[in-house]
Amino acid sequence: MSLGSGGMSVTIADPNWRNAVSVPVSGPSASWQVSTIGRFSGVIPAGRAHGLGFDDLKGKWIRYDDPYMGPWGGTIQRNQTDSGSGIMELSADSFHARMRGIRTPIMSKTISGASGQLALYVMTQSPTDKRLWFDSIAASSDGAVQRLDLRGDDLYDVVSSLASDSDHEFNVILNDDGTIDWEFRRRIGSDNTGSVILSEGWNVMSCQVSPSIDGMVNDILAVSNEQDWITAPRRRIIDPDSVIAYEHQSEIRQYLGNAGTGSMVTRAKRDLEINGIAAIPATVSMPGNRVELRSIREGDTVRLWSNRQNARYFFRVISRSIERSGGNAVAKLAGDCILEETMP
């Protein structure tokens, strides 16, 4: 049986969707993000919640099925009742937050391995009385070799650190059938550039594209962490074209598990390919009933045509959000662009 509530309603349930009930919701607002906790808020009739025996909804699971953005799921954090107006305001965190409050193992020795292997280890070996309730846990086996000291840190913080330190991402996905998948890999999402075009003035209401050199690195001093800092092998890797265009943007980076310079140089060159170009962050606002939204999930790459910038981009969507109020709905997409071409 599908757990989707459909329309302007939410499903509220005990963990693992037990005792699920559907409740009308007004003004739902939801967000989905790669490697980050998403949020939900909405208003339900307080009398309806109390009549179901749900005086305190904190800790209950909640699901909202947006007709264009897809399912959102998480745990209710706050449910404030306004007795004068007879409404209850819900605030929830996405299932990413289920990793909060879980402690990793405490180990006396440093462990090492590919980032995906370490992420899988802490996800499956962290002892806790709190269940994750994830139906599948999958991680890629690639990624830079990392060292990890486990001292009972918060699981969410450890996974976030493993992802950011190795150019990986993680996501928690609520499927149509109510199952929950957790994944950790280099790049979340699909390439939809052949099927989805967002165009300013057509299906896009507003588009903010802002090229920036914030965070750019085009000159890396790569240092191995296998030896003392003074004696450790090191190599300087430079992107000359980027230096000519934007001057030197230098950084020292330590590379884990590299006693020699071969693989260290390869990884530094790969980092320059990513960090040696100007970032192009973008924010797009669309009507919340555009059919294209059904084909976009966080991490996906689509085409973006900007009339004001006179350019076409490959737009990778990192976060999505929807706000619905009455008959009005606005969807917002945020992410990074790569210039495809300048329009004639």
C-alpha positions in Angstrom: 0.0 0.0 0.0 1.3 3.4 -0.9 2.0 5.7 2.0 1.7 8.9 -0.1 -0.9 11.2 1.3 -1.4 13.1 -2.0 -2.9 16.6 -2.4 -2.7 19.1 0.5 -2.3 16.6 3.4 0.5 14.9 5.3 0.9 11.3 6.6 1.8 11.2 10.3 3.0 7.9 11.9 5.0 6.1 14.5 8.5 5.0 13.4 8.6 2.7 10.3 5.2 4.1 9.3 3.2 2.3 11.9 -0.3 3.6 12.8 -0.1 6.0 9.8 -2.9 8.6 9.4 -3.6 11.3 6.9 -4.2 14.8 8.1 -5.0 18.0 6.0 -2.2 20.5 5.9 -2.1 24.2 5.0 0.8 26.2 3.6 3.3 23.3 3.3 6.9 24.3 2.8 9.6 21.7 2.2 13.3 21.6 1.2 15.6 18.8 -0.1 19.4 19.2 -0.1 22.5 17.1 -0.9 24.6 16.3 2.2 22.4 18.5 4.4 19.3 18.2 6.5 16.1 19.3 4.7 13.2 21.1 6.5 9.4 21.0 6.5 6.8 23.2 8.0 3.0 23.3 7.7 -0.2 23.9 9.7 -2.8 21.2 10.6 -6.1 21.4 12.5 -5.2 21.0 16.2 -8.5 19.3 16.9 -7.9 16.7 14.3 -4.4 15.9 15.8 -5.8 15.7 19.4 -8.7 13.5 18.2 -6.3 11.0 16.9 -4.5 10.8 20.2 -1.6 12.8 18.9 -1.4 15.5 21.6 2.4 15.5 21.3 3.7 14.8 17.8 7.3 15.4 18.5 9.3 12.3 17.4 6.6 11.1 15.0 7.4 10.5 11.4 5.9 12.8 8.8 5.5 12.5 5.0 4.5 15.1 2.5 3.9 14.2 -1.1 4.2 17.3 -3.3 2.5 16.7 -6.7 5.5 18.1 -8.6 8.5 17.9 -6.2 8.0 14.4 -5.0 8.0 12.8 -1.5 9.5 14.5 1.5 10.0 12.6 4.8 11.4 13.2 8.2 10.8 13.5 12.0 8.6 16.2 13.7 10.8 18.3 15.9 8.2 20.9 17.1 4.4 21.1 17.2 3.1 24.3 18.7 -0.6 24.7 19.2 -2.4 28.0 19.0 -5.5 27.3 21.0 -7.1 30.6 19.9 -7.1 29.8 16.2 -7.3 26.0 16.6 -4.2 25.2 14.5 -1.0 23.3 15.2 2.2 24.3 13.5 4.5 21.5 12.5 8.2 21.7 12.0 10.3 18.7 10.9 13.8 17.7 9.9 14.4 15.3 7.0 15.6 11.7 7.6 19.2 12.9 7.3 18.8 14.0 10.9 18.2 10.4 12.1 22.1 10.2 12.2 22.0 12.9 14.9 22.3 11.6 18.5 24.1 8.4 17.4 27.6 8.0 18.6 30.4 6.3 16.6 32.5 3.6 18.2 35.3 4.5 20.5 38.5 3.0 19.2 42.1 3.2 20.5 43.6 2.9 17.1 43.3 5.0 14.0 41.6 3.2 11.1 42.2 3.9 7.4 40.5 3.1 4.1 38.7 4.7 1.2 36.2 7.3 2.2 33.3 5.1 1.1 34.5 2.2 3.1 34.9 4.3 6.2 31.4 5.8 5.8 29.9 2.3 5.4 31.8 1.2 8.5 30.6 4.0 10.8 27.0 3.6 9.5 26.8 -0.1 10.2 29.0 -0.4 13.3 28.0 2.6 15.5 26.4 1.0 18.6 23.1 2.6 19.6 19.6 2.0 21.0 18.3 4.4 18.4 17.4 2.7 15.1 18.2 4.5 11.8 15.3 2.7 10.0 17.2 2.9 6.7 16.1 0.1 4.4 19.4 0.2 2.4 22.8 1.6 3.1 25.2 1.9 0.1 28.6 3.5 -0.4 31.0 3.6 -3.3 34.3 1.9 -2.8 36.3 4.6 -4.4 37.6 7.9 -2.9 40.8 9.1 -1.3 42.4 7.0 1.4 41.6 8.6 4.7 42.5 8.1 8.3 39.8 8.2 10.9 40.0 8.5 14.7 36.8 7.3 16.3 36.1 8.8 19.7 32.4 8.5 20.0 31.6 11.5 17.9 28.2 12.3 16.4 27.5 10.0 13.4 26.1 12.8 11.3 29.2 15.0 11.9 31.6 12.1 11.1 29.8 11.2 7.8 29.7 14.9 6.8 33.4 15.2 7.5 34.2 12.1 5.5 32.2 13.5 2.6 33.6 17.0 2.5 37.2 15.8 3.0 37.0 13.4 0.0 34.9 15.3 -2.5 31.9 12.9 -1.9 28.3 13.5 -1.0 25.6 11.6 0.9 21.8 11.6 0.7 18.8 10.0 2.3 16.0 9.3 -0.1 12.3 8.6 0.7 10.9 6.3 -2.0 7.3 6.2 -3.2 6.7 2.9 -1.3 7.9 4.4 2.0 11.3 2.7 2.1 14.3 4.9 2.9 17.7 4.6 1.2 21.0 6.1 2.3 23.8 6.6 -0.2 27.4 7.9 -0.1 29.2 8.5 -3.4 31.3 11.0 -5.3 28.3 12.6 -7.1 24.7 12.4 -6.2 22.1 12.7 -9.0 21.6 12.1 -12.7 22.5 13.9 -15.9 19.2 15.3 -17.3 20.8 17.8 -19.7 19.3 16.0 -22.6 15.7 16.1 -21.3 15.2 19.2 -19.0 15.7 22.8 -20.1 15.0 25.7 -17.7 14.7 29.0 -19.6 14.3 32.5 -18.1 11.1 34.0 -19.3 9.5 30.7 -20.3 9.4 28.2 -17.3 11.6 30.3 -15.0 10.3 33.4 -13.2 13.7 34.7 -12.0 17.2 33.6 -12.3 20.3 34.8 -10.4 23.6 33.7 -11.8 26.6 35.1 -10.0 30.2 34.0 -11.1 32.6 34.2 -8.2 36.2 33.3 -7.4 35.4 32.6 -3.8 36.9 29.3 -2.9 39.0 29.1 -6.1 42.4 27.3 -5.8 44.8 27.3 -8.7 48.1 26.7 -6.9 48.4 23.7 -4.6 51.3 22.8 -2.4 50.6 19.0 -2.0 52.1 17.5 1.2 52.0 13.9 2.3 50.8 13.3 5.8 52.7 10.0 6.2 55.7 11.6 7.6 56.8 14.5 9.8 55.8 17.9 8.3 59.4 18.9 7.7 60.5 15.8 6.0 57.2 14.8 4.2 57.3 14.6 0.4 55.7 17.6 -1.3 55.0 18.9 -4.8 53.7 22.2 -6.1 51.0 21.9 -8.7 49.8 25.0 -10.7 47.0 25.7 -13.2 48.8 28.4 -15.3 45.7 29.4 -17.3 43.7 30.0 -14.2 46.7 31.9 -12.6 46.9 34.2 -15.7 43.1 34.9 -15.5 42.7 35.3 -11.8 46.2 35.6 -10.2 47.5 33.1 -7.7 44.9 31.5 -5.4 47.2 29.3 -3.3 46.6 26.6 -0.7 48.5 23.9 1.1 46.7 20.5 1.1 47.7 17.3 2.9 46.9 14.1 1.1 46.3 11.1 3.2 48.0 7.8 2.7 50.7 9.0 0.2 54.2 8.1 1.1 55.4 9.0 -2.4 54.6 11.8 -4.9 53.0 9.9 -7.8 49.4 9.5 -6.6 49.6 12.7 -4.6 50.4 14.7 -7.8 47.5 12.9 -9.6 45.0 13.8 -6.9 46.3 17.5 -6.7 45.8 17.8 -10.4 42.3 16.4 -10.1 41.6 19.0 -7.4 42.8 21.8 -9.7 40.5 20.7 -12.4 37.6 21.2 -10.0 38.8 24.2 -8.0 40.8 26.1 -10.7 37.8 27.6 -12.4 35.5 30.4 -11.2 32.4 29.1 -9.4 29.0 30.0 -10.9 26.4 29.7 -8.2 22.8 30.1 -9.4 19.3 30.4 -7.8 16.2 29.8 -9.9 12.6 30.5 -9.0 9.8 28.7 -10.9 6.0 28.3 -10.6 5.4 25.3 -8.4 3.2 23.5 -11.0 5.8 23.3 -13.8 5.9 19.8 -15.1 9.7 20.0 -15.4 9.9 19.9 -11.6 8.9 16.2 -11.7 12.1 15.4 -13.5 14.5 17.2 -11.2 15.9 15.8 -7.9 18.7 17.2 -5.8 22.1 16.4 -7.4 20.7 16.3 -11.0 22.2 18.4 -13.8 19.9 20.2 -16.2 20.3 22.9 -18.8 19.7 26.6 -17.8 19.3 29.4 -20.3 19.7 32.9 -18.9 18.6 35.8 -21.0 20.1 38.4 -18.7 23.4 36.7 -18.7 23.1 36.0 -22.4 24.4 32.5 -21.7 23.5 28.9 -21.5 24.7 26.7 -18.6 24.9 23.2 -17.3 23.1 23.7 -14.0 23.6 21.2 -11.1 20.8 21.4 -8.6 22.1 21.0 -5.0 19.0 22.0 -3.2 15.2 22.3 -3.9 12.4 23.9 -2.0 8.7 24.4 -2.4 6.3 26.8 -0.7 2.5 26.4 -1.2 -0.1 28.9 0.0 -3.6 28.6 -1.2 -3.5 28.4 -5.0 0.0 29.9 -5.2 3.2 27.9 -5.2 6.8 28.8 -5.8 9.7 26.4 -6.3 13.3 27.4 -5.8 16.4 25.5 -7.1 19.9 26.4 -6.1 23.2 25.0 -7.2 26.3 25.6 -9.4 26.7 26.2 -13.2 29.2 25.4 -15.8 29.1 27.7 -18.9 27.9 25.8 -22.0 28.0 28.7 -24.4 27.3 32.3 -24.8 24.2 32.9 -26.8 24.5 34.9 -30.1 
